[in-house]
Amino acid sequence: MNQIRSSRTPKRPLEVDHKSQTDLSAWRKRGRTDPEKSSQNHQPPGGQKNDINQKNDVGGKNDSQEVSLEKALSYFEKVQGRVSLRNNSALQKHLAAVESIALQHGLPPESFEILLNVVLSGKFADTVNTRLLKSLIPASVIPENSVVTAVSWLCTNKSSGSIQLLFLRWLITVFDFIDHKEQVNALYGFFFFFLQDEKLCPYVCHVLYLLTRKENVKPFRVRRLLDLQAKMGMQPHLQALLSLYKLFCPELVTITLPTKTKTYFKNSEGPWKAAMNAVRQRNQGSTPLTQAVFLGTAQPQSRKRKWNTQLVLPASSARNSEVGTEKYCDLFSTDETFPVEQLQTFPQLLQNIHRLEFPSQMGSVLTNPLLLHYMNCVRDESIYLRLYYWMGQMLQEECTWCVVDNTNETEFKSFLETIYKAECFLQEGFPACEEFLYKSLPLWDGSCCRPEILKLVSWIPLSSSPEIKSYLYGPLAQLFFTSSLYFKCSVLESLKELLENWLNCNVIDMDPEFHSLNTTLSGLVTVVADLIHFVGRLSTVGLRLEKNSTLLLIFILDFYETVCDMYLKYNLPLLILPPAGVFYPALLSMDSVTLNQLCYIMYRYRTNLVAAKENEESKKKILQFKFSNETYREYNQYITAMVGCLWTSTVFQKDTHPQGLRMDEELLNKTLVKDFKTSFNIVYHPAMLGYSVNFLKQICPEDTTLNFKLIKGKRWDWYLEYLYAQGLEGLKVFIESSINRVSQASRRKAENVEA
């Protein structure tokens, strides 16, 4: 125990930028006997003191606050024996000073060792110790040495159980503010010993979860955890640590553990979270670069339990020390672990990928492309487990519509946007984000963080679980039917991206011939089909609600432009035609862009169906996945309607679809429309009427009557060439592929060009 207590003897001041914090290092140096600097410590007020005051002014702290903090720390450091708070004005004054300055600006690094020594040495009553612990709000970083000292005090058992528990909660909350972790990790065995205390066990497990590395996993520790689990039951905190042990050493943990747990640990943030956030924002100022100066490094330190808009890797002492720089210069030629804060280039990543160790702050990974590359290359399940836990906790606690007292929507938006960018980089969604969406979408109003939420929806992992229908499709449908036109368009765009992500990430490399007995492909086909049918229902009802809005139709057709090419482009044996509630409004649309897009989509459906038919006929054995006759029949009905509408003017007689345009001639005569048969061909169609007028003005400039009957014979062919020249490529490929006369003419023309 004497060896442990001796760790409190050396006091190593942390090198930080004093421009934004109280300059206590100078005060502590003045308190020591240093013959070389004694003359400097007694300079007149116009010298060093003015410089100190200028630095303090940058940090927003006045002289009286500095003096009061210095006196308070000096008082606490000199206390001997047990002191009572009652009728002790000096203690009350200094305690109030520490609390006030901590809440206003946070405490500088040098103060933590003093205050932790006081709290855990048992010199004061628990009331005072509790107030001091709640005041330990960091202004920048927390020296590792102060944490080591505090843990050594824990081993003396001089503090009460409630203070020890509160200390562990504080340590978990500020874990990512500790400047280094090596010495703290060396105390892994001490923390593990405290697992025997049932009250401390959940919080000790949390600390161990943050500290655990592969070398910490030992057989005797696994046995101890299993014994505790047999004694206490399946506790989430024990499951978390066992899960992490199993990922590092699966041969040591042979029991079956739950694959997913909503919450491993209880919320340990207590009074510090809101206070640290307020201090950070107050010290950060209005400029985004203030935080870098505030932390004393070029790169700010991230928080694991509180979202930081500049989550980057914590700075190492090597950045501020020449010795550290020299030490890391030879890292490429040693077998030591490569520090992630030194990782700057992709060649460095390739050269050190086998000895790279991830930071404890998993949030910093999201904004570091090199570490995201590492996650893609090295499928380390421990990394994903840590990230799953951290992200799940953050999303649950920061969601502005799930947490009553959280109104910081801007910060939450930034967090969601960062997650989305990381998902795009990795080309896969995070399971924690999927669970958050399933849990929060039923409570979402469709307004808060709308763009960010819908972006995250587009990266929900493909799954055949019924949860996707209950917790995704259901809430989205309710919001879709009751929200504005623009929200409907946003939902459709998100679902289109979701479909494309599923197709790109899951089925593009699959060959149905070699998966004929693979149920996985069948599951993928089912899930994708469910999504397409869901969008079809949304589209049909949405068009009715929005009176066949052209804008909504464009977003709907964008979705089906992906669907129509799934067989050839994504190698998925599935084609689903748009419902009649989408097809006919698009066919009769008054917008030429919509009609042109519909023509292109139907052309691509034909191309995919022909390729599928040829593939089926060329295979000697029967394939598991074939398009049903119903698909071909529905396509033929749609083609008959389109050709009869745009070309042959027989749509009212030959359309056979149950929801089509077929009508009795007697009923059509009652409409009193002249030449109703030709009302929707490419000359008279409402979407094409503008082109017809311009064409007539070009070929018959002297005719002011606009006689559309002149467009026939050769002029009909000229009119087609005119339409093609206007950029209606969809109409062109549809007519050339579906009209025999035009198709033959285009082939002869192509042959003449080749000749």
Salt bridges, closest charged atoms under 4 A:
ASP23 OD1 - HIS18 ND1 3.78
ASP51 OD2 - LYS55 NZ 3.37
GLU70 OE2 - ARG30 NH2 3.94
GLU77 OE2 - LYS11 NZ 3.00
GLU77 OE2 - ARG28 NH2 3.91
GLU99 OE2 - ARG131 NE 2.78
ASP179 OD2 - HIS180 NE2 3.72
GLU182 OE2 - ARG213 NH2 3.15
GLU198 OE2 - LYS231 NZ 3.90
GLU215 OE2 - ARG213 NH1 3.94
GLU269 OE1 - LYS273 NZ 3.60
GLU269 OE2 - ARG305 NE 3.62
GLU357 OE2 - ARG213 NE 2.82
GLU397 OE1 - LYS273 NZ 3.88
GLU397 OE2 - ARG305 NH2 2.75
GLU398 OE2 - LYS273 NZ 2.64
GLU398 OE1 - LYS306 NZ 3.17
GLU409 OE2 - LYS413 NZ 3.59
GLU411 OE2 - ARG280 NH2 3.06
GLU411 OE2 - LYS306 NZ 3.81
GLU417 OE1 - LYS455 NZ 3.30
GLU428 OE2 - ARG379 NH1 3.49
GLU435 OE1 - LYS262 NZ 3.77
GLU493 OE2 - LYS496 NZ 3.74
GLU513 OE1 - LYS619 NZ 3.12
ASP530 OD2 - LYS469 NZ 3.72
GLU546 OE2 - LYS488 NZ 3.07
ASP565 OD1 - ARG604 NH2 2.88
GLU630 OE2 - ARG633 NH2 2.60
ASP717 OD1 - ARG741 NH1 3.58
